[in-house]
Amino acid sequence: MRTRQTIAVIGATGSMGTAIAKSLSKGNYRLLLFTSDKSKLKDLQKEIIATTPGADVEPISCSYTASWEADVIIVAVPFAMEKEVADKIREVANQKIVISIANPLNETYDALVTAPDTSAAEELQKLLPNSKVVKAFNTTFAADFAQPVIDGKRVDAFIAGNDNDALETVSEIVQAAGFNPVIAGDLSVSRILENMQLLLIRLGIKYNYNWLAGWKILHQ
């Protein structure tokens, strides 16, 4: 049996960070939650404990400390903030799994701000060269975490990374959050995954999916 893991969620009170923290609090994890707004952190901790009394959840006042204690670090911040986070945790993220959830969207949600030959995850890997960056959770909306089964089908959550052991660990985390993990390929596949979510956002706006939508591969 795998040793119980500690997961740091950086940006824990954003919509995605909150959704991830609530979902993973039901699993066999110790969660360290960080955001700059300490009052929101306490409120989130209380909300999680109220719905999951046995949850091991701790607000942390410093991203460096949270990352130092963690086995896995989830960077749940917008793409524009990834460099700031990376600069703070680089020293303590060596050889650790760092999950990039960001989609590098422009302000009008109709294009990505990254060049075609890179992705938010690959840019984070450049900032954290000694970490094992894995793309995950970027193809899921925050609302999906409370309802990962849509129209009778469990939503697929795609994963990309260069380290096989890290991919397996993140697959377990994705499954614990309620999704069906699909390992899509190496970290360069993040370019496709980020474009997939751009498309889903645009379709959601066009057809009014109310942010409750997800990808599903049908096969036999």
C-alpha positions in Angstrom: 0.0 0.0 0.0 1.3 3.5 -0.9 2.4 5.6 2.0 -0.1 8.3 2.9 0.8 11.4 0.9 0.8 15.1 1.8 -0.5 17.4 -0.9 0.0 21.2 -0.9 -2.6 23.2 -2.7 -1.2 26.6 -3.7 -4.1 29.0 -4.5 -6.5 26.9 -2.4 -9.3 29.4 -2.2 -9.7 30.0 -5.9 -12.6 28.2 -7.6 -10.4 25.4 -8.8 -8.3 25.2 -5.7 -11.4 25.0 -3.5 -12.9 22.3 -5.7 -9.7 20.3 -5.7 -9.3 20.6 -1.9 -12.8 19.6 -1.1 -12.6 16.6 -3.4 -9.2 15.4 -2.1 -10.2 15.9 1.5 -12.4 12.8 1.2 -9.4 10.7 0.2 -6.5 9.4 2.2 -4.4 12.5 2.0 -3.0 15.2 4.3 -3.8 18.6 2.7 -1.8 21.8 3.2 -3.8 24.7 2.0 -2.2 28.0 1.1 -3.5 31.4 -0.3 -2.6 34.9 0.6 -6.0 35.6 2.1 -5.8 33.8 5.5 -9.4 34.5 6.5 -10.6 32.6 3.4 -8.3 29.7 4.3 -9.9 29.3 7.7 -13.4 29.5 6.2 -12.4 26.8 3.7 -11.0 24.6 6.4 -14.2 24.9 8.5 -16.3 24.1 5.4 -14.3 21.0 4.6 -14.4 19.7 8.2 -18.1 20.3 8.4 -18.8 18.1 5.4 -15.9 15.6 5.9 -15.2 15.5 9.7 -12.3 13.1 9.3 -10.4 15.3 6.8 -6.8 16.1 7.5 -6.7 19.7 6.4 -4.4 22.4 7.6 -4.1 26.1 6.5 -0.5 27.1 5.9 0.7 30.7 5.9 3.6 30.3 3.6 3.8 28.6 0.2 7.4 27.7 0.8 6.6 25.8 4.0 3.6 24.1 2.5 5.7 22.9 -0.5 8.6 21.9 1.7 6.3 19.6 3.7 4.4 18.2 0.7 5.0 15.2 -1.5 2.9 16.6 -4.2 2.4 20.3 -5.0 -0.7 21.5 -6.9 -0.3 24.9 -8.4 -3.9 26.1 -8.6 -3.3 29.6 -9.8 -3.8 31.4 -13.1 -1.1 31.1 -15.7 0.0 34.7 -15.1 0.9 33.8 -11.5 2.8 30.6 -12.1 6.2 32.4 -12.3 5.7 34.1 -8.9 4.7 30.8 -7.3 7.7 29.0 -8.9 10.1 31.6 -7.7 8.9 31.0 -4.1 8.9 27.2 -4.1 11.7 26.3 -6.4 14.2 25.4 -3.7 11.9 23.0 -1.9 10.2 21.5 -5.0 13.3 19.6 -6.2 12.4 16.1 -7.4 8.8 16.6 -6.2 5.7 16.3 -8.4 4.2 19.7 -9.3 0.8 19.7 -10.9 0.0 22.4 -13.4 -3.7 23.0 -13.8 -3.5 26.4 -15.6 -5.0 27.2 -19.0 -3.2 30.2 -20.5 -6.3 31.9 -21.8 -6.5 35.5 -23.1 -8.9 38.0 -21.5 -11.7 37.3 -24.1 -11.4 33.5 -23.8 -11.0 33.0 -27.5 -7.3 32.1 -27.7 -4.3 31.0 -25.7 -1.5 33.5 -24.8 1.3 30.8 -25.2 3.1 30.2 -28.4 2.1 27.1 -30.4 5.3 25.3 -29.5 4.8 25.4 -25.7 2.2 25.2 -23.0 1.6 26.5 -19.5 2.9 23.2 -18.1 6.0 23.3 -20.2 6.7 26.9 -19.1 6.3 25.8 -15.5 8.7 22.9 -16.1 11.3 25.5 -17.3 10.8 27.5 -14.2 11.1 24.3 -12.0 13.8 22.3 -13.9 14.4 19.9 -11.1 10.7 19.1 -10.4 8.4 16.6 -12.1 5.8 18.8 -13.6 2.5 17.0 -14.6 -0.5 18.5 -16.4 -3.8 17.6 -14.7 -7.2 19.0 -13.9 -7.0 21.6 -16.7 -9.7 19.9 -18.7 -12.2 19.9 -15.9 -14.3 22.8 -14.7 -14.6 23.5 -10.9 -18.3 22.6 -11.0 -17.4 19.1 -12.3 -15.7 18.2 -9.0 -19.0 18.2 -7.2 -20.6 16.3 -10.0 -18.0 14.2 -11.9 -20.7 12.0 -13.4 -22.6 13.8 -16.2 -25.4 12.2 -18.1 -24.5 8.9 -16.5 -20.8 9.0 -17.6 -17.8 9.7 -15.4 -15.8 12.6 -16.8 -12.4 11.9 -18.2 -9.5 13.9 -16.8 -6.4 14.0 -19.0 -2.9 13.8 -17.6 0.5 14.6 -19.3 4.0 14.3 -18.0 7.5 13.0 -18.6 8.0 10.8 -15.5 6.1 7.5 -15.4 6.0 7.2 -11.6 4.7 10.8 -11.3 2.0 10.0 -13.9 0.8 7.0 -11.9 0.8 9.1 -8.7 -1.2 11.9 -10.3 -3.6 9.3 -11.8 -4.4 8.1 -8.3 -5.0 11.7 -7.2 -7.3 12.4 -10.2 -9.2 9.2 -9.4 -9.5 10.2 -5.8 -11.1 13.4 -6.9 -13.8 11.5 -8.7 -12.6 11.5 -12.3 -11.5 8.8 -14.8 -7.8 9.4 -15.3 -6.5 9.2 -18.9 -2.7 9.4 -19.3 -2.4 11.3 -22.7 1.3 11.4 -23.2 4.4 13.4 -22.3 4.4 17.0 -21.2 4.3 18.4 -24.7 0.7 16.9 -25.0 -0.3 19.7 -22.6 -0.5 21.9 -25.7 -3.4 19.8 -26.9 -5.0 19.5 -23.5 -4.9 23.3 -23.0 -6.5 23.8 -26.4 -9.1 21.2 -25.6 -10.2 23.2 -22.6 -10.2 26.4 -24.7 -12.6 24.7 -27.0 -14.8 23.4 -24.2 -15.0 26.9 -22.7 -16.0 28.4 -26.0 -18.6 25.8 -26.6 -19.9 26.3 -23.0 -20.3 30.0 -23.6 -22.0 29.3 -27.0 -24.4 26.6 -25.8 -24.8 27.6 -22.1 -23.4 24.5 -20.4 -23.4 26.4 -17.1 -19.8 25.3 -16.5 -21.0 21.7 -15.9 -19.4 19.9 -18.9 -16.5 17.6 -19.5 -14.7 15.4 -22.0 -15.4 11.7 -22.4 -13.7 9.2 -24.8 -16.2 6.6 -25.9 -14.7 3.4 -27.1 -15.1 -0.4 -27.1 
